[in-house]
């Protein structure tokens, strides 16, 4: 079992930055690829970014490429999402999740955190 806890969300103006963290406990964190998803009100949960267990492979949704960066620190059992140049359309609850490999498919992720709210004002 892997427990995931997100933090770092909040209210920010458009053009601002936030860094989300996802701390893991339980089974070996370094064995899992990690992903970030988000869900806006009335919308499906969508893929944002993913990173391999080694950190060498990453993947991003087109909507966040060039603005968001995913990284991880296996010694701290933590994965990060640095979000720059935030836009109002980035407003959502952000979730981290663990999977066996880097993938954008929600159904491939076995473990999920509770989410953290990100609100971007215009």
N, C-alpha and C positions, 0 to 999 in steps of 0.2 A: 504494500500500500504506500502511496505517495501522498503526502499532504502539502497543499500549496496555499500560500497566503500572499495576496497582492497588497501593495501599498504605494503611496505616492500620487494618487489621484487628487484632483482639486479643481478649482475655478481659475481660469487663466484667460487673458485677453488674446484675441487673434494676433498671430505673429509671435506669440510667446512660446515658452518651452516648459516641458515637464519631463521628469524621469520616473518611470514606474519600476518598481522592484517586485520580484516574486520569490519568496523564500520557500525552500522545500525542506521537508523533514520526512522521516520514514525510510523507505528503500533508497538504494544508491542513486543519487541525483545524477551523477556523471554518466550513468548508463542510458539516459533518456535524451532524446531530442526534445526541445521545448518550443512552444509556440505562444503567440499572443493573438487573441481574437477580440472582437468588439461587437457590441449589440446596442444599436440605437433604438429608442422607443418605436414600436410598431414595425421594426425591421428584423430580418433574420440575423443570426450571429454570423459574422463574417471574419475571414482570415485577415490577419494584419502582417505577421512576420513569424519566422521560425528559424531555429538555429540547431545545428547538430550537436551531439554530445561533446565533440572536440572543440566546437566553436569555429571550425574551418569552413563550414558550409552554412550559408544563410539564404533565406528566400523572403521576398516581400510582395505584398499586394501592390499593384500598379499605383493605387491611389496614395500610397505613402512613400514610395521610392524617392530617395533623395532628401527626405525630411525626417524619417524615422530610422533608428539604428538599434538592432537587437544585439545583445552581448550576454556573456555569462561568466561567472566566476565559480568554478567547480569547488574550489577550496571553501567558499562561503555558501555553497548550495543555493546560489541565487542567480536569477536571470533578470536582465534589465531591458527596458525599452526606453531609449532616449527619443523624445518627440520634440522636434523643432518646427518653427514656422507653422504653428498650429492654426487650424481653420475651424470655423463654426461647425462644419460638417464632420469634424473629428469627434464631436460630442457623442459620448456613448459610455456604457459600462465596459471596461476592459478586463478580460479574463486571461490568465495564463493557464497553460495545459501541457501535459507530458505525453509523448508518443514514442514509439519504437524507432521512428526515423523522421527525417524532415519531410513534412507534408502539409499541404494547404487544406486537406480534407478534414473537416470537423470530426467525422465519425472515426478517424484513425487515432484520435486522442483519447486516452483511457482515464486520465486524471485531470480534474479541473479545480481551480480555485473559486472563491466566492465572488470575485470581481471587485473593481474599484472604479468609482465614477470619475469621469473626465468631462468637464464642461468648458467649452470655449465660447466666450462672448465676442460679439462683433463690435 
